[in-house]
Amino acid sequence: MRALINPCGPARPWTVQSPPEPFMSRYVAPLGFTLAAVWVAVVFVLAGGGH
C-alpha cells in the first residue's frame, strides 16, 4: 500500500478564516424577533377571541 503524499506540504490544522459578515446579516436577528413578537400577538388575539 502506498502512502499518499500531499504535494502542498505537511498537513496543517484547519485554519480557514470565516468570510466577512454579510451586510444584511445584522438585520436577520431583529427581523426574526419582530416576526416572533407579531406571531405571539396574533396567537393571543386569536386565543382571546378578540374580546
CYANA upper distance limits for C-alpha pairs under 8 A (distance plus 0.5 A):
  6 ASN  CA     10 PRO  CA      7.22
  6 ASN  CA     11 ALA  CA      8.01
 21 GLU  CA     25 SER  CA      7.48
 22 PRO  CA     26 ARG  CA      8.40
 24 MET  CA     28 VAL  CA      7.48
 25 SER  CA     29 ALA  CA      8.19
 26 ARG  CA     30 PRO  CA      8.35
 27 TYR  CA     31 LEU  CA      6.54
 28 VAL  CA     32 GLY  CA      6.53
 29 ALA  CA     33 PHE  CA      6.61
 30 PRO  CA     34 THR  CA      6.55
 31 LEU  CA     35 LEU  CA      6.64
 32 GLY  CA     36 ALA  CA      6.61
 33 PHE  CA     37 ALA  CA      6.67
 34 THR  CA     38 VAL  CA      6.67
 35 LEU  CA     39 TRP  CA      6.59
 36 ALA  CA     40 VAL  CA      6.69
 37 ALA  CA     41 ALA  CA      6.70
 38 VAL  CA     42 VAL  CA      6.68
 39 TRP  CA     43 VAL  CA      6.68
 40 VAL  CA     44 PHE  CA      6.70
 41 ALA  CA     45 VAL  CA      6.73
 42 VAL  CA     46 LEU  CA      6.61
 43 VAL  CA     47 ALA  CA      6.41
 44 PHE  CA     48 GLY  CA      6.45
 45 VAL  CA     49 GLY  CA      6.72
 45 VAL  CA     50 GLY  CA      6.03
 46 LEU  CA     50 GLY  CA      6.99
